[in-house]
Amino acid sequence: PSKDGLSTAGLLRELLDRIGSGGVMRVPKVVKGARDFEPQQMAVRQEAFEVIRGVFRNHGAVEIDTPVFELKETLTGKYGEDSKLIYELADQGGELLALRYDLTVPFARFLASHSVGNIKRFHIGKVYRRDTPNAAKGRFREFYQCDYDVAGEYDPMIPETEVLSVAIEILRALPIGDFAIKLNHRVLLDAMLDICGVPEQKFRPICSAIDKLDKEPWSAVRCEMIEVKGLDPVVADRIGRYVKEDSDVRTHASPLALHKKLMETEWTEFATHPRAAKAMGDLKLLFEYMEVMGVLDNISFDLSLARGLVYYTGLIYEAVITEKGERVVSIAAGGRYDNLVGMFSGKSTP
């Protein structure tokens, strides 16, 4: 018995009664990484959503919705090292479930579950990531994504041109200030690693390290490649030569100018390596399309952009808010993923 005469069992019962009382004895708070939205904030958010939905619909997209949770096996293995950030749910009904990490993998599962043919779809919904919250950088564990995807067979680089145009149209319509869209090509990135001498089994881990260059200096990324990923220092230095190259929206240096430099000057590896040459051909076509549409000035061709998600197979891009020409925060991202639907259906759907 304790000093006041209560037994240990009695103390436990009292504690359980307090816990089960609906939190009466505790100060209420929002859970870590989530937030309440007050009426004024909701009004701003809804106004932004109306702008975004309007652009999506003007480009012929139809809206869908998917469950906020999926089978755990649907999500795992699709995000590379970020798979550790998936929120798993307790097994209460015989199935292992998880909260959706993004809207892309559920869309791929949707396509595998429904015969829809070619489709432009948009989806606005909450996603969940067991990440370290950082309110100053807009990083939360629960947040909205607004997705626009084109699925099916189309002429080369036409869907990429449309998706990027949609992003630029939305960012121009929202009062967010200056922005730029950095882009690269996953096949080109892999070819660059091959040219530099990276073993193929290390492509994805090294891509994950390169993807941190927007947050960390090259010295820190180089250190991770060598000390954590086990890369030869000579090979790491070769990578450094390439990833420091980009076109610059601040000086209006055209992505076409960097493309020409990589193909026609001392960087001849890009012209002679089969995969690099194919990716550079895709990018040249894309840049020419975007120049005709008058949106190339918002594009930065950036060889350091890696995008850590493993399902990307072609063009990858990231929209960043800039201030006085310097990157402030990432606001959007995406890429081509030709093989993800086939992981569920066995049928290729680009």
C-alpha positions in Angstrom: 0.0 0.0 0.0 1.1 3.6 -0.6 1.2 6.2 2.2 -2.4 7.4 1.7 -3.7 3.8 1.9 -4.2 3.2 -1.8 -2.7 0.0 -3.2 -0.6 0.0 -6.4 -3.6 -1.4 -8.2 -5.7 1.4 -6.9 -3.3 4.0 -8.1 -3.3 2.4 -11.5 -7.1 2.4 -11.6 -7.1 6.1 -10.7 -4.6 6.9 -13.4 -6.6 4.9 -16.0 -9.8 6.7 -15.0 -8.1 10.1 -15.6 -6.8 9.0 -19.0 -10.2 7.7 -19.9 -12.0 10.9 -18.9 -11.5 12.5 -22.3 -8.5 14.6 -21.3 -10.2 16.6 -18.6 -7.1 16.6 -16.4 -4.8 17.6 -19.3 -4.2 20.9 -21.2 -5.5 20.2 -24.8 -3.0 20.7 -27.6 -2.6 20.0 -31.3 -0.5 16.9 -32.0 3.1 17.4 -33.2 3.3 18.2 -36.9 -0.4 19.1 -37.4 -2.3 22.4 -37.0 -5.8 23.9 -36.6 -7.1 26.2 -39.3 -9.2 29.2 -38.1 -11.9 30.8 -40.3 -9.6 33.4 -41.8 -7.0 30.8 -42.7 -9.7 28.6 -44.2 -10.9 31.5 -46.4 -7.3 32.0 -47.8 -6.9 28.3 -48.3 -10.2 27.9 -50.1 -9.5 30.9 -52.3 -6.2 29.2 -53.3 -7.9 25.9 -54.0 -10.4 27.6 -56.2 -7.6 29.1 -58.3 -5.9 25.7 -58.5 -9.0 23.8 -59.3 -9.9 26.3 -62.0 -6.6 25.8 -63.8 -6.8 22.0 -63.5 -10.3 22.0 -65.1 -9.3 24.5 -67.8 -6.7 21.9 -68.9 -9.3 19.2 -69.2 -8.6 17.3 -65.9 -11.3 15.4 -64.0 -11.4 15.1 -60.2 -11.1 11.9 -58.3 -10.7 10.9 -54.6 -9.0 7.9 -53.0 -9.0 6.6 -49.4 -6.8 8.4 -46.9 -5.4 5.0 -46.0 -4.2 2.1 -48.2 -2.9 -1.4 -47.7 0.6 -1.1 -46.3 2.0 -3.2 -49.1 0.6 -0.7 -51.6 2.8 2.1 -50.3 6.0 0.3 -49.2 8.8 0.0 -51.6 7.7 3.0 -53.7 9.6 5.9 -51.9 13.2 4.6 -51.5 14.7 5.9 -48.2 11.6 8.0 -47.5 9.6 4.8 -46.9 10.6 5.1 -43.2 8.4 8.2 -43.0 5.2 6.3 -43.8 2.6 6.3 -40.9 1.6 2.7 -40.2 -1.8 1.9 -38.7 -2.4 -0.7 -36.0 -3.8 -4.0 -37.3 -7.4 -4.1 -36.1 -9.2 -5.9 -38.9 -6.7 -8.5 -40.3 -5.1 -6.1 -42.8 -1.9 -4.1 -42.4 -2.7 -0.5 -43.4 -0.9 2.8 -43.7 -1.8 6.5 -44.1 -1.1 7.7 -47.7 2.3 9.4 -48.1 1.4 11.2 -51.3 -1.4 11.2 -53.9 0.7 9.6 -56.7 1.0 6.0 -55.5 -2.8 5.9 -54.7 -3.5 7.2 -58.2 -1.3 4.5 -59.7 -3.3 1.9 -57.7 -6.5 3.6 -58.8 -5.4 3.2 -62.5 -4.6 -0.4 -61.9 -8.0 -1.0 -60.3 -10.2 0.8 -62.9 -10.0 0.7 -66.7 -10.0 4.4 -67.6 -7.7 4.6 -70.6 -6.0 8.0 -71.2 -6.9 10.4 -68.4 -6.0 13.8 -67.0 -6.9 13.8 -63.4 -6.5 16.1 -60.4 -6.8 15.3 -56.7 -6.7 17.6 -53.7 -6.3 15.9 -50.4 -4.4 15.5 -47.2 -1.3 13.3 -46.9 0.8 12.2 -44.0 4.5 11.9 -43.3 6.3 10.9 -40.1 8.9 13.6 -40.8 10.5 16.1 -38.5 8.2 19.2 -38.4 9.6 22.6 -39.3 6.8 25.2 -39.3 9.2 28.0 -40.5 9.9 26.0 -43.7 6.2 24.8 -44.1 7.1 21.2 -43.2 4.3 19.4 -41.4 3.3 15.8 -40.8 -0.3 16.4 -42.1 -0.7 18.7 -45.2 -2.5 19.1 -48.4 -1.3 18.2 -51.9 -2.9 19.4 -55.1 -2.0 16.9 -57.8 -2.4 17.0 -61.6 -1.4 13.9 -63.6 -1.6 12.8 -67.3 -1.7 9.0 -67.7 -1.7 7.1 -71.0 0.0 7.2 -74.4 0.9 10.6 -75.9 3.4 12.1 -78.3 6.9 12.7 -76.7 7.2 15.5 -74.2 3.6 16.7 -74.8 2.4 15.7 -71.3 5.6 17.1 -69.7 5.0 20.5 -71.5 1.4 20.6 -70.3 2.1 19.6 -66.7 4.8 22.3 -66.4 2.6 24.9 -68.1 -0.2 24.0 -65.5 2.3 24.5 -62.7 3.5 27.9 -64.1 -0.1 29.1 -64.7 -1.0 28.3 -61.1 2.1 29.9 -59.6 1.6 33.0 -61.7 -2.0 33.3 -60.5 -1.2 33.0 -56.8 0.3 35.9 -54.9 3.5 34.2 -54.0 6.1 36.4 -55.6 9.0 35.3 -57.8 9.5 31.6 -58.5 11.5 29.2 -60.7 11.0 25.6 -61.8 14.2 23.6 -61.7 14.2 20.5 -63.9 16.4 17.5 -64.7 15.9 14.1 -66.3 16.2 10.9 -64.3 17.8 9.0 -67.2 20.3 11.8 -67.7 21.1 11.7 -64.0 21.7 8.0 -64.1 23.8 8.4 -67.3 25.8 11.2 -65.5 26.5 8.8 -62.6 27.6 6.1 -65.0 29.9 8.5 -66.8 31.4 9.5 -63.4 32.1 5.8 -62.5 29.4 5.2 -59.9 28.5 1.5 -59.6 25.0 0.8 -60.7 23.9 -0.6 -57.3 24.8 2.8 -55.8 22.8 4.9 -58.2 19.7 5.3 -55.9 21.7 6.0 -52.7 23.9 8.6 -54.5 20.8 10.2 -56.0 19.4 10.5 -52.5 22.5 12.3 -51.4 22.5 14.6 -54.4 18.9 15.5 -53.7 20.1 17.2 -50.5 22.1 19.8 -52.4 19.1 22.3 -52.1 19.5 22.1 -48.3 23.2 21.4 -47.7 26.5 22.6 -49.3 28.4 20.4 -51.7 31.1 19.6 -49.0 28.4 18.0 -46.8 26.9 16.0 -49.6 30.3 14.9 -50.8 31.1 13.7 -47.3 27.9 11.7 -47.1 28.7 10.1 -50.5 32.1 9.0 -49.3 31.7 8.2 -45.6 28.1 7.0 -45.6 27.5 5.7 -49.1 31.0 4.3 -49.6 31.8 6.1 -52.8 35.3 6.6 -54.1 36.4 10.2 -53.5 37.6 10.6 -57.1 34.2 9.6 -58.3 32.5 12.0 -55.9 34.7 14.9 -57.3 33.6 14.0 -60.8 30.0 14.2 -59.8 30.7 17.6 -58.2 31.8 19.0 -61.6 28.4 18.2 -63.1 26.0 19.0 -60.3 27.3 22.6 -60.0 26.0 23.3 -63.5 22.6 24.9 -64.0 20.9 27.6 -66.1 20.0 30.6 -64.1 16.6 32.3 -64.2 18.1 35.3 -62.4 20.2 36.2 -65.4 17.7 34.8 -67.9 20.4 32.3 -69.0 18.4 29.9 -71.2 18.2 26.2 -70.5 18.9 25.8 -74.2 22.2 27.5 -73.7 23.3 25.0 -71.0 21.9 22.2 -73.2 24.2 23.4 -76.1 27.2 23.7 -73.7 26.7 20.1 -72.5 26.3 18.7 -76.0 28.8 20.7 -78.1 31.8 21.7 -75.9 34.3 19.8 -73.7 31.4 17.9 -72.1 31.1 15.5 -75.0 30.2 12.5 -72.8 26.6 13.7 -72.9 26.5 13.5 -76.7 28.2 10.1 -76.9 26.6 8.2 -74.0 23.5 6.5 -75.4 21.2 7.2 -72.4 22.5 10.7 -71.9 22.0 11.5 -75.6 18.4 10.2 -75.5 17.5 12.2 -72.4 19.2 15.3 -73.9 17.1 14.9 -77.0 13.9 14.8 -74.8 15.0 17.9 -73.0 15.8 19.9 -76.2 12.3 19.1 -77.5 10.7 20.1 -74.2 12.7 23.4 -74.1 11.6 24.2 -77.7 8.0 23.5 -76.8 8.1 25.7 -73.7 9.9 28.5 -75.6 7.0 28.5 -78.1 4.5 28.7 -75.3 6.3 31.6 -73.7 7.1 29.9 -70.4 10.8 29.0 -70.8 11.9 32.0 -68.7 10.5 30.3 -65.6 12.6 27.2 -66.2 16.1 26.4 -64.8 17.9 23.3 -66.2 19.7 22.0 -63.0 21.9 18.9 -63.0 21.9 18.8 -59.2 18.1 18.1 -59.1 17.7 14.4 -58.2 14.2 14.0 -56.5 14.7 11.1 -54.0 11.5 9.2 -54.9 12.5 5.9 -56.7 9.5 5.7 -59.0 10.5 8.5 -61.4 11.7 7.4 -64.8 12.0 10.5 -66.9 11.7 14.3 -66.4 11.8 15.5 -62.8 11.1 19.1 -61.6 10.7 21.2 -58.5 9.1 24.7 -58.2 10.8 27.0 -55.7 9.9 30.4 -54.4 12.7 32.8 -54.8 13.6 36.1 -53.1 16.2 38.4 -54.7 17.1 35.4 -56.9 17.8 33.1 -53.9 15.8 30.0 -53.2 13.5 30.4 -50.2 11.3 27.3 -50.1 10.1 24.5 -52.3 6.4 24.7 -53.2 5.7 22.0 -55.8 7.4 19.0 -57.5 6.8 16.1 -59.8 8.0 14.0 -62.6 7.4 11.2 -65.1 6.8 7.7 -63.7 6.2 5.1 -66.4 6.5 1.9 -64.3 4.5 2.6 -61.2 1.1 1.4 -62.4 2.6 -1.8 -63.8 3.8 -2.7 -60.3 0.1 -3.1 -59.4 -1.4 -4.3 -62.7 1.5 -5.8 -64.7 0.4 -3.5 -67.5 2.5 -0.5 -68.6 0.7 2.8 -68.2 3.0 5.8 -68.8 
